[in-house]
Amino acid sequence: MVKAENPLTFEEALAKLEQITEHMESGSAGLTESLAAFQEGMKLLVFCQNELEKAEGTIKELMENVFGELEMTDFTDQNKD
């Protein structure tokens, strides 16, 4: 499960999502276990999508500055509530 106090990296979340998918596709899980795995998988999917959107924002920022001064913007502070 994705935890706020100990966040996963994108790579860890993606690997966990792949494990969940393989387990569910195997058909060995019962209904309750499958529903719990699906719920965890959806949380991981949202987390991965958000991480990809942040990376895309960084790339866009770098591309916009390519004709001027190349500087990296820290997006992590901007997304905190």
mmCIF file as gemmi writes it, N, C-alpha and C atoms, coordinates in Angstrom:
data_model
loop_
_atom_site.group_PDB
_atom_site.id
_atom_site.type_symbol
_atom_site.label_atom_id
_atom_site.label_alt_id
_atom_site.label_comp_id
_atom_site.label_asym_id
_atom_site.label_entity_id
_atom_site.label_seq_id
_atom_site.pdbx_PDB_ins_code
_atom_site.Cartn_x
_atom_site.Cartn_y
_atom_site.Cartn_z
_atom_site.occupancy
_atom_site.B_iso_or_equiv
_atom_site.pdbx_formal_charge
_atom_site.auth_seq_id
_atom_site.auth_asym_id
_atom_site.pdbx_PDB_model_num
ATOM 1 N N . MET Axp A 1 ? 0.845 -1.181 0 1 0 ? 1 A 1
ATOM 2 C CA . MET Axp A 1 ? 0 0 0 1 0 ? 1 A 1
ATOM 3 C C . MET Axp A 1 ? 0.884 1.236 0 1 0 ? 1 A 1
ATOM 4 N N . VAL Axp A 2 ? 0.444 2.323 -0.631 1 0 ? 2 A 1
ATOM 5 C CA . VAL Axp A 2 ? 1.187 3.573 -0.669 1 0 ? 2 A 1
ATOM 6 C C . VAL Axp A 2 ? 0.968 4.279 0.662 1 0 ? 2 A 1
ATOM 7 N N . LYS Axp A 3 ? 2.05 4.586 1.373 1 0 ? 3 A 1
ATOM 8 C CA . LYS Axp A 3 ? 1.957 5.219 2.679 1 0 ? 3 A 1
ATOM 9 C C . LYS Axp A 3 ? 2.558 6.606 2.615 1 0 ? 3 A 1
ATOM 10 N N . ALA Axp A 4 ? 1.887 7.593 3.229 1 0 ? 4 A 1
ATOM 11 C CA . ALA Axp A 4 ? 2.368 8.971 3.202 1 0 ? 4 A 1
ATOM 12 C C . ALA Axp A 4 ? 3.638 9.135 4.014 1 0 ? 4 A 1
ATOM 13 N N . GLU Axp A 5 ? 3.768 8.422 5.128 1 0 ? 5 A 1
ATOM 14 C CA . GLU Axp A 5 ? 4.931 8.604 5.987 1 0 ? 5 A 1
ATOM 15 C C . GLU Axp A 5 ? 6.187 7.949 5.413 1 0 ? 5 A 1
ATOM 16 N N . ASN Axp A 6 ? 6.055 6.993 4.538 1 0 ? 6 A 1
ATOM 17 C CA . ASN Axp A 6 ? 7.199 6.339 3.909 1 0 ? 6 A 1
ATOM 18 C C . ASN Axp A 6 ? 6.873 6.128 2.43 1 0 ? 6 A 1
ATOM 19 N N . PRO Axp A 7 ? 6.907 7.214 1.653 1 0 ? 7 A 1
ATOM 20 C CA . PRO Axp A 7 ? 6.47 7.099 0.257 1 0 ? 7 A 1
ATOM 21 C C . PRO Axp A 7 ? 7.39 6.202 -0.575 1 0 ? 7 A 1
ATOM 22 N N . LEU Axp A 8 ? 6.788 5.529 -1.511 1 0 ? 8 A 1
ATOM 23 C CA . LEU Axp A 8 ? 7.532 4.688 -2.439 1 0 ? 8 A 1
ATOM 24 C C . LEU Axp A 8 ? 8.121 5.548 -3.54 1 0 ? 8 A 1
ATOM 25 N N . THR Axp A 9 ? 9.154 5.053 -4.161 1 0 ? 9 A 1
ATOM 26 C CA . THR Axp A 9 ? 9.638 5.696 -5.374 1 0 ? 9 A 1
ATOM 27 C C . THR Axp A 9 ? 8.719 5.261 -6.508 1 0 ? 9 A 1
ATOM 28 N N . PHE Axp A 10 ? 8.824 5.946 -7.631 1 0 ? 10 A 1
ATOM 29 C CA . PHE Axp A 10 ? 8.034 5.572 -8.796 1 0 ? 10 A 1
ATOM 30 C C . PHE Axp A 10 ? 8.328 4.13 -9.189 1 0 ? 10 A 1
ATOM 31 N N . GLU Axp A 11 ? 9.619 3.78 -9.197 1 0 ? 11 A 1
ATOM 32 C CA . GLU Axp A 11 ? 10.028 2.43 -9.611 1 0 ? 11 A 1
ATOM 33 C C . GLU Axp A 11 ? 9.486 1.357 -8.669 1 0 ? 11 A 1
ATOM 34 N N . GLU Axp A 12 ? 9.499 1.643 -7.359 1 0 ? 12 A 1
ATOM 35 C CA . GLU Axp A 12 ? 8.966 0.685 -6.384 1 0 ? 12 A 1
ATOM 36 C C . GLU Axp A 12 ? 7.459 0.515 -6.561 1 0 ? 12 A 1
ATOM 37 N N . ALA Axp A 13 ? 6.764 1.62 -6.76 1 0 ? 13 A 1
ATOM 38 C CA . ALA Axp A 13 ? 5.315 1.569 -6.946 1 0 ? 13 A 1
ATOM 39 C C . ALA Axp A 13 ? 4.951 0.818 -8.216 1 0 ? 13 A 1
ATOM 40 N N . LEU Axp A 14 ? 5.704 1.064 -9.292 1 0 ? 14 A 1
ATOM 41 C CA . LEU Axp A 14 ? 5.442 0.378 -10.553 1 0 ? 14 A 1
ATOM 42 C C . LEU Axp A 14 ? 5.686 -1.122 -10.425 1 0 ? 14 A 1
ATOM 43 N N . ALA Axp A 15 ? 6.761 -1.503 -9.736 1 0 ? 15 A 1
ATOM 44 C CA . ALA Axp A 15 ? 7.053 -2.926 -9.53 1 0 ? 15 A 1
ATOM 45 C C . ALA Axp A 15 ? 5.949 -3.589 -8.71 1 0 ? 15 A 1
ATOM 46 N N . LYS Axp A 16 ? 5.474 -2.909 -7.673 1 0 ? 16 A 1
ATOM 47 C CA . LYS Axp A 16 ? 4.391 -3.447 -6.839 1 0 ? 16 A 1
ATOM 48 C C . LYS Axp A 16 ? 3.106 -3.583 -7.657 1 0 ? 16 A 1
ATOM 49 N N . LEU Axp A 17 ? 2.847 -2.604 -8.506 1 0 ? 17 A 1
ATOM 50 C CA . LEU Axp A 17 ? 1.668 -2.66 -9.365 1 0 ? 17 A 1
ATOM 51 C C . LEU Axp A 17 ? 1.752 -3.836 -10.331 1 0 ? 17 A 1
ATOM 52 N N . GLU Axp A 18 ? 2.933 -4.078 -10.858 1 0 ? 18 A 1
ATOM 53 C CA . GLU Axp A 18 ? 3.131 -5.229 -11.75 1 0 ? 18 A 1
ATOM 54 C C . GLU Axp A 18 ? 2.913 -6.546 -11.005 1 0 ? 18 A 1
ATOM 55 N N . GLN Axp A 19 ? 3.384 -6.63 -9.759 1 0 ? 19 A 1
ATOM 56 C CA . GLN Axp A 19 ? 3.181 -7.841 -8.955 1 0 ? 19 A 1
ATOM 57 C C . GLN Axp A 19 ? 1.691 -8.085 -8.708 1 0 ? 19 A 1
ATOM 58 N N . ILE Axp A 20 ? 0.987 -7.022 -8.365 1 0 ? 20 A 1
ATOM 59 C CA . ILE Axp A 20 ? -0.453 -7.139 -8.107 1 0 ? 20 A 1
ATOM 60 C C . ILE Axp A 20 ? -1.168 -7.604 -9.365 1 0 ? 20 A 1
ATOM 61 N N . THR Axp A 21 ? -0.812 -7.016 -10.505 1 0 ? 21 A 1
ATOM 62 C CA . THR Axp A 21 ? -1.437 -7.385 -11.775 1 0 ? 21 A 1
ATOM 63 C C . THR Axp A 21 ? -1.206 -8.848 -12.101 1 0 ? 21 A 1
ATOM 64 N N . GLU Axp A 22 ? 0.034 -9.305 -11.965 1 0 ? 22 A 1
ATOM 65 C CA . GLU Axp A 22 ? 0.355 -10.715 -12.236 1 0 ? 22 A 1
ATOM 66 C C . GLU Axp A 22 ? -0.418 -11.648 -11.311 1 0 ? 22 A 1
ATOM 67 N N . HIS Axp A 23 ? -0.502 -11.286 -10.035 1 0 ? 23 A 1
ATOM 68 C CA . HIS Axp A 23 ? -1.224 -12.123 -9.07 1 0 ? 23 A 1
ATOM 69 C C . HIS Axp A 23 ? -2.709 -12.194 -9.41 1 0 ? 23 A 1
ATOM 70 N N . MET Axp A 24 ? -3.283 -11.052 -9.774 1 0 ? 24 A 1
ATOM 71 C CA . MET Axp A 24 ? -4.705 -11.044 -10.109 1 0 ? 24 A 1
ATOM 72 C C . MET Axp A 24 ? -4.972 -11.81 -11.404 1 0 ? 24 A 1
ATOM 73 N N . GLU Axp A 25 ? -4.054 -11.68 -12.381 1 0 ? 25 A 1
ATOM 74 C CA . GLU Axp A 25 ? -4.227 -12.389 -13.647 1 0 ? 25 A 1
ATOM 75 C C . GLU Axp A 25 ? -4.081 -13.899 -13.484 1 0 ? 25 A 1
ATOM 76 N N . SER Axp A 26 ? -3.377 -14.33 -12.444 1 0 ? 26 A 1
ATOM 77 C CA . SER Axp A 26 ? -3.184 -15.771 -12.228 1 0 ? 26 A 1
ATOM 78 C C . SER Axp A 26 ? -4.493 -16.462 -11.832 1 0 ? 26 A 1
ATOM 79 N N . GLY Axp A 27 ? -5.434 -15.69 -11.286 1 0 ? 27 A 1
ATOM 80 C CA . GLY Axp A 27 ? -6.716 -16.258 -10.897 1 0 ? 27 A 1
ATOM 81 C C . GLY Axp A 27 ? -6.679 -17.029 -9.587 1 0 ? 27 A 1
ATOM 82 N N . SER Axp A 28 ? -5.573 -16.944 -8.871 1 0 ? 28 A 1
ATOM 83 C CA . SER Axp A 28 ? -5.451 -17.712 -7.624 1 0 ? 28 A 1
ATOM 84 C C . SER Axp A 28 ? -6.051 -17.01 -6.415 1 0 ? 28 A 1
ATOM 85 N N . ALA Axp A 29 ? -6.39 -15.744 -6.54 1 0 ? 29 A 1
ATOM 86 C CA . ALA Axp A 29 ? -6.94 -14.989 -5.412 1 0 ? 29 A 1
ATOM 87 C C . ALA Axp A 29 ? -8.458 -15.109 -5.377 1 0 ? 29 A 1
ATOM 88 N N . GLY Axp A 30 ? -8.985 -15.119 -4.169 1 0 ? 30 A 1
ATOM 89 C CA . GLY Axp A 30 ? -10.431 -15.121 -3.995 1 0 ? 30 A 1
ATOM 90 C C . GLY Axp A 30 ? -10.992 -13.72 -4.213 1 0 ? 30 A 1
ATOM 91 N N . LEU Axp A 31 ? -12.294 -13.591 -4.101 1 0 ? 31 A 1
ATOM 92 C CA . LEU Axp A 31 ? -12.968 -12.327 -4.351 1 0 ? 31 A 1
ATOM 93 C C . LEU Axp A 31 ? -12.488 -11.23 -3.398 1 0 ? 31 A 1
ATOM 94 N N . THR Axp A 32 ? -12.454 -11.509 -2.109 1 0 ? 32 A 1
ATOM 95 C CA . THR Axp A 32 ? -12.057 -10.505 -1.117 1 0 ? 32 A 1
ATOM 96 C C . THR Axp A 32 ? -10.619 -10.06 -1.349 1 0 ? 32 A 1
ATOM 97 N N . GLU Axp A 33 ? -9.747 -11.025 -1.576 1 0 ? 33 A 1
ATOM 98 C CA . GLU Axp A 33 ? -8.337 -10.702 -1.828 1 0 ? 33 A 1
ATOM 99 C C . GLU Axp A 33 ? -8.184 -9.919 -3.133 1 0 ? 33 A 1
ATOM 100 N N . SER Axp A 34 ? -8.941 -10.282 -4.143 1 0 ? 34 A 1
ATOM 101 C CA . SER Axp A 34 ? -8.879 -9.584 -5.426 1 0 ? 34 A 1
ATOM 102 C C . SER Axp A 34 ? -9.349 -8.14 -5.296 1 0 ? 34 A 1
ATOM 103 N N . LEU Axp A 35 ? -10.415 -7.929 -4.53 1 0 ? 35 A 1
ATOM 104 C CA . LEU Axp A 35 ? -10.909 -6.564 -4.334 1 0 ? 35 A 1
ATOM 105 C C . LEU Axp A 35 ? -9.897 -5.705 -3.583 1 0 ? 35 A 1
ATOM 106 N N . ALA Axp A 36 ? -9.265 -6.28 -2.566 1 0 ? 36 A 1
ATOM 107 C CA . ALA Axp A 36 ? -8.24 -5.545 -1.814 1 0 ? 36 A 1
ATOM 108 C C . ALA Axp A 36 ? -7.043 -5.235 -2.71 1 0 ? 36 A 1
ATOM 109 N N . ALA Axp A 37 ? -6.646 -6.189 -3.527 1 0 ? 37 A 1
ATOM 110 C CA . ALA Axp A 37 ? -5.527 -5.988 -4.446 1 0 ? 37 A 1
ATOM 111 C C . ALA Axp A 37 ? -5.879 -4.935 -5.487 1 0 ? 37 A 1
ATOM 112 N N . PHE Axp A 38 ? -7.108 -4.963 -5.974 1 0 ? 38 A 1
ATOM 113 C CA . PHE Axp A 38 ? -7.553 -3.967 -6.949 1 0 ? 38 A 1
ATOM 114 C C . PHE Axp A 38 ? -7.503 -2.571 -6.345 1 0 ? 38 A 1
ATOM 115 N N . GLN Axp A 39 ? -7.967 -2.443 -5.109 1 0 ? 39 A 1
ATOM 116 C CA . GLN Axp A 39 ? -7.956 -1.151 -4.429 1 0 ? 39 A 1
ATOM 117 C C . GLN Axp A 39 ? -6.522 -0.642 -4.257 1 0 ? 39 A 1
ATOM 118 N N . GLU Axp A 40 ? -5.624 -1.507 -3.826 1 0 ? 40 A 1
ATOM 119 C CA . GLU Axp A 40 ? -4.226 -1.115 -3.676 1 0 ? 40 A 1
ATOM 120 C C . GLU Axp A 40 ? -3.617 -0.749 -5.03 1 0 ? 40 A 1
ATOM 121 N N . GLY Axp A 41 ? -3.96 -1.53 -6.045 1 0 ? 41 A 1
ATOM 122 C CA . GLY Axp A 41 ? -3.462 -1.255 -7.391 1 0 ? 41 A 1
ATOM 123 C C . GLY Axp A 41 ? -3.924 0.096 -7.912 1 0 ? 41 A 1
ATOM 124 N N . MET Axp A 42 ? -5.153 0.463 -7.629 1 0 ? 42 A 1
ATOM 125 C CA . MET Axp A 42 ? -5.659 1.766 -8.071 1 0 ? 42 A 1
ATOM 126 C C . MET Axp A 42 ? -4.918 2.902 -7.379 1 0 ? 42 A 1
ATOM 127 N N . LYS Axp A 43 ? -4.623 2.742 -6.09 1 0 ? 43 A 1
ATOM 128 C CA . LYS Axp A 43 ? -3.851 3.765 -5.371 1 0 ? 43 A 1
ATOM 129 C C . LYS Axp A 43 ? -2.449 3.899 -5.968 1 0 ? 43 A 1
ATOM 130 N N . LEU Axp A 44 ? -1.847 2.763 -6.275 1 0 ? 44 A 1
ATOM 131 C CA . LEU Axp A 44 ? -0.511 2.78 -6.878 1 0 ? 44 A 1
ATOM 132 C C . LEU Axp A 44 ? -0.553 3.411 -8.267 1 0 ? 44 A 1
ATOM 133 N N . LEU Axp A 45 ? -1.602 3.12 -9.02 1 0 ? 45 A 1
ATOM 134 C CA . LEU Axp A 45 ? -1.757 3.694 -10.356 1 0 ? 45 A 1
ATOM 135 C C . LEU Axp A 45 ? -1.847 5.214 -10.293 1 0 ? 45 A 1
ATOM 136 N N . VAL Axp A 46 ? -2.642 5.731 -9.375 1 0 ? 46 A 1
ATOM 137 C CA . VAL Axp A 46 ? -2.781 7.176 -9.211 1 0 ? 46 A 1
ATOM 138 C C . VAL Axp A 46 ? -1.445 7.787 -8.806 1 0 ? 46 A 1
ATOM 139 N N . PHE Axp A 47 ? -0.742 7.131 -7.884 1 0 ? 47 A 1
ATOM 140 C CA . PHE Axp A 47 ? 0.573 7.608 -7.457 1 0 ? 47 A 1
ATOM 141 C C . PHE Axp A 47 ? 1.526 7.674 -8.653 1 0 ? 47 A 1
ATOM 142 N N . CYS Axp A 48 ? 1.574 6.62 -9.454 1 0 ? 48 A 1
ATOM 143 C CA . CYS Axp A 48 ? 2.466 6.583 -10.621 1 0 ? 48 A 1
ATOM 144 C C . CYS Axp A 48 ? 2.088 7.664 -11.636 1 0 ? 48 A 1
ATOM 145 N N . GLN Axp A 49 ? 0.804 7.846 -11.863 1 0 ? 49 A 1
ATOM 146 C CA . GLN Axp A 49 ? 0.365 8.884 -12.798 1 0 ? 49 A 1
ATOM 147 C C . GLN Axp A 49 ? 0.79 10.265 -12.316 1 0 ? 49 A 1
ATOM 148 N N . ASN Axp A 50 ? 0.657 10.514 -11.019 1 0 ? 50 A 1
ATOM 149 C CA . ASN Axp A 50 ? 1.064 11.802 -10.464 1 0 ? 50 A 1
ATOM 150 C C . ASN Axp A 50 ? 2.57 12.017 -10.609 1 0 ? 50 A 1
ATOM 151 N N . GLU Axp A 51 ? 3.351 10.972 -10.37 1 0 ? 51 A 1
ATOM 152 C CA . GLU Axp A 51 ? 4.803 11.082 -10.51 1 0 ? 51 A 1
ATOM 153 C C . GLU Axp A 51 ? 5.19 11.365 -11.966 1 0 ? 51 A 1
ATOM 154 N N . LEU Axp A 52 ? 4.508 10.714 -12.899 1 0 ? 52 A 1
ATOM 155 C CA . LEU Axp A 52 ? 4.78 10.963 -14.319 1 0 ? 52 A 1
ATOM 156 C C . LEU Axp A 52 ? 4.403 12.39 -14.717 1 0 ? 52 A 1
ATOM 157 N N . GLU Axp A 53 ? 3.304 12.897 -14.17 1 0 ? 53 A 1
ATOM 158 C CA . GLU Axp A 53 ? 2.901 14.272 -14.462 1 0 ? 53 A 1
ATOM 159 C C . GLU Axp A 53 ? 3.932 15.262 -13.931 1 0 ? 53 A 1
ATOM 160 N N . LYS Axp A 54 ? 4.485 14.987 -12.741 1 0 ? 54 A 1
ATOM 161 C CA . LYS Axp A 54 ? 5.534 15.851 -12.198 1 0 ? 54 A 1
ATOM 162 C C . LYS Axp A 54 ? 6.766 15.827 -13.098 1 0 ? 54 A 1
ATOM 163 N N . ALA Axp A 55 ? 7.144 14.654 -13.554 1 0 ? 55 A 1
ATOM 164 C CA . ALA Axp A 55 ? 8.307 14.524 -14.436 1 0 ? 55 A 1
ATOM 165 C C . ALA Axp A 55 ? 8.057 15.259 -15.745 1 0 ? 55 A 1
ATOM 166 N N . GLU Axp A 56 ? 6.861 15.141 -16.266 1 0 ? 56 A 1
ATOM 167 C CA . GLU Axp A 56 ? 6.515 15.841 -17.5 1 0 ? 56 A 1
ATOM 168 C C . GLU Axp A 56 ? 6.604 17.355 -17.304 1 0 ? 56 A 1
ATOM 169 N N . GLY Axp A 57 ? 6.153 17.841 -16.154 1 0 ? 57 A 1
ATOM 170 C CA . GLY Axp A 57 ? 6.243 19.269 -15.845 1 0 ? 57 A 1
ATOM 171 C C . GLY Axp A 57 ? 7.688 19.733 -15.796 1 0 ? 57 A 1
ATOM 172 N N . THR Axp A 58 ? 8.553 18.924 -15.225 1 0 ? 58 A 1
ATOM 173 C CA . THR Axp A 58 ? 9.974 19.254 -15.165 1 0 ? 58 A 1
ATOM 174 C C . THR Axp A 58 ? 10.562 19.331 -16.561 1 0 ? 58 A 1
ATOM 175 N N . ILE Axp A 59 ? 10.225 18.364 -17.398 1 0 ? 59 A 1
ATOM 176 C CA . ILE Axp A 59 ? 10.731 18.348 -18.775 1 0 ? 59 A 1
ATOM 177 C C . ILE Axp A 59 ? 10.235 19.577 -19.539 1 0 ? 59 A 1
ATOM 178 N N . LYS Axp A 60 ? 8.962 19.908 -19.385 1 0 ? 60 A 1
ATOM 179 C CA . LYS Axp A 60 ? 8.411 21.083 -20.065 1 0 ? 60 A 1
ATOM 180 C C . LYS Axp A 60 ? 9.12 22.346 -19.611 1 0 ? 60 A 1
ATOM 181 N N . GLU Axp A 61 ? 9.378 22.461 -18.324 1 0 ? 61 A 1
ATOM 182 C CA . GLU Axp A 61 ? 10.066 23.636 -17.786 1 0 ? 61 A 1
ATOM 183 C C . GLU Axp A 61 ? 11.47 23.739 -18.37 1 0 ? 61 A 1
ATOM 184 N N . LEU Axp A 62 ? 12.159 22.631 -18.46 1 0 ? 62 A 1
ATOM 185 C CA . LEU Axp A 62 ? 13.503 22.637 -19.025 1 0 ? 62 A 1
ATOM 186 C C . LEU Axp A 62 ? 13.471 22.986 -20.507 1 0 ? 62 A 1
ATOM 187 N N . MET Axp A 63 ? 12.498 22.476 -21.224 1 0 ? 63 A 1
ATOM 188 C CA . MET Axp A 63 ? 12.399 22.756 -22.651 1 0 ? 63 A 1
ATOM 189 C C . MET Axp A 63 ? 12.068 24.225 -22.898 1 0 ? 63 A 1
ATOM 190 N N . GLU Axp A 64 ? 11.236 24.821 -22.059 1 0 ? 64 A 1
ATOM 191 C CA . GLU Axp A 64 ? 10.879 26.219 -22.214 1 0 ? 64 A 1
ATOM 192 C C . GLU Axp A 64 ? 12.086 27.125 -22.005 1 0 ? 64 A 1
ATOM 193 N N . ASN Axp A 65 ? 13.031 26.704 -21.203 1 0 ? 65 A 1
ATOM 194 C CA . ASN Axp A 65 ? 14.198 27.509 -20.885 1 0 ? 65 A 1
ATOM 195 C C . ASN Axp A 65 ? 15.382 27.212 -21.789 1 0 ? 65 A 1
ATOM 196 N N . VAL Axp A 66 ? 15.233 26.31 -22.748 1 0 ? 66 A 1
ATOM 197 C CA . VAL Axp A 66 ? 16.36 25.859 -23.549 1 0 ? 66 A 1
ATOM 198 C C . VAL Axp A 66 ? 16.993 26.99 -24.366 1 0 ? 66 A 1
ATOM 199 N N . PHE Axp A 67 ? 16.24 27.998 -24.747 1 0 ? 67 A 1
ATOM 200 C CA . PHE Axp A 67 ? 16.785 29.099 -25.527 1 0 ? 67 A 1
ATOM 201 C C . PHE Axp A 67 ? 17.291 30.233 -24.639 1 0 ? 67 A 1
ATOM 202 N N . GLY Axp A 68 ? 17.002 30.123 -23.36 1 0 ? 68 A 1
ATOM 203 C CA . GLY Axp A 68 ? 17.497 31.1 -22.401 1 0 ? 68 A 1
ATOM 204 C C . GLY Axp A 68 ? 18.479 30.407 -21.478 1 0 ? 68 A 1
ATOM 205 N N . GLU Axp A 69 ? 18.315 30.678 -20.224 1 0 ? 69 A 1
ATOM 206 C CA . GLU Axp A 69 ? 19.167 30.048 -19.231 1 0 ? 69 A 1
ATOM 207 C C . GLU Axp A 69 ? 18.529 28.732 -18.809 1 0 ? 69 A 1
ATOM 208 N N . LEU Axp A 70 ? 19.304 27.663 -18.804 1 0 ? 70 A 1
ATOM 209 C CA . LEU Axp A 70 ? 18.797 26.35 -18.406 1 0 ? 70 A 1
ATOM 210 C C . LEU Axp A 70 ? 18.836 26.249 -16.893 1 0 ? 70 A 1
ATOM 211 N N . GLU Axp A 71 ? 17.68 26.141 -16.277 1 0 ? 71 A 1
ATOM 212 C CA . GLU Axp A 71 ? 17.628 26.009 -14.829 1 0 ? 71 A 1
ATOM 213 C C . GLU Axp A 71 ? 16.55 25.015 -14.448 1 0 ? 71 A 1
ATOM 214 N N . MET Axp A 72 ? 16.789 24.303 -13.378 1 0 ? 72 A 1
ATOM 215 C CA . MET Axp A 72 ? 15.87 23.283 -12.888 1 0 ? 72 A 1
ATOM 216 C C . MET Axp A 72 ? 14.953 23.906 -11.85 1 0 ? 72 A 1
ATOM 217 N N . THR Axp A 73 ? 13.657 23.684 -11.982 1 0 ? 73 A 1
ATOM 218 C CA . THR Axp A 73 ? 12.683 24.164 -11.016 1 0 ? 73 A 1
ATOM 219 C C . THR Axp A 73 ? 12.306 23.02 -10.095 1 0 ? 73 A 1
ATOM 220 N N . ASP Axp A 74 ? 12.271 23.284 -8.8 1 0 ? 74 A 1
ATOM 221 C CA . ASP Axp A 74 ? 11.91 22.261 -7.827 1 0 ? 74 A 1
ATOM 222 C C . ASP Axp A 74 ? 10.395 22.206 -7.712 1 0 ? 74 A 1
ATOM 223 N N . PHE Axp A 75 ? 9.792 21.172 -8.285 1 0 ? 75 A 1
ATOM 224 C CA . PHE Axp A 75 ? 8.342 21.026 -8.275 1 0 ? 75 A 1
ATOM 225 C C . PHE Axp A 75 ? 7.82 20.404 -6.989 1 0 ? 75 A 1
ATOM 226 N N . THR Axp A 76 ? 8.685 19.791 -6.189 1 0 ? 76 A 1
ATOM 227 C CA . THR Axp A 76 ? 8.226 19.091 -4.988 1 0 ? 76 A 1
ATOM 228 C C . THR Axp A 76 ? 7.645 20.066 -3.972 1 0 ? 76 A 1
ATOM 229 N N . ASP Axp A 77 ? 8.206 21.268 -3.825 1 0 ? 77 A 1
ATOM 230 C CA . ASP Axp A 77 ? 7.699 22.24 -2.869 1 0 ? 77 A 1
ATOM 231 C C . ASP Axp A 77 ? 6.39 22.852 -3.329 1 0 ? 77 A 1
ATOM 232 N N . GLN Axp A 78 ? 6.177 22.942 -4.637 1 0 ? 78 A 1
ATOM 233 C CA . GLN Axp A 78 ? 4.964 23.552 -5.171 1 0 ? 78 A 1
ATOM 234 C C . GLN Axp A 78 ? 3.744 22.674 -4.98 1 0 ? 78 A 1
ATOM 235 N N . ASN Axp A 79 ? 3.918 21.36 -4.84 1 0 ? 79 A 1
ATOM 236 C CA . ASN Axp A 79 ? 2.783 20.435 -4.736 1 0 ? 79 A 1
ATOM 237 C C . ASN Axp A 79 ? 2.39 20.119 -3.309 1 0 ? 79 A 1
ATOM 238 N N . LYS Axp A 80 ? 3.043 20.722 -2.32 1 0 ? 80 A 1
ATOM 239 C CA . LYS Axp A 80 ? 2.7 20.452 -0.919 1 0 ? 80 A 1
ATOM 240 C C . LYS Axp A 80 ? 1.542 21.335 -0.514 1 0 ? 80 A 1
ATOM 241 N N . ASP Axp A 81 ? 0.623 20.767 0.274 1 0 ? 81 A 1
ATOM 242 C CA . ASP Axp A 81 ? -0.547 21.537 0.735 1 0 ? 81 A 1
ATOM 243 C C . ASP Axp A 81 ? -0.274 22.147 2.078 1 0 ? 81 A 1
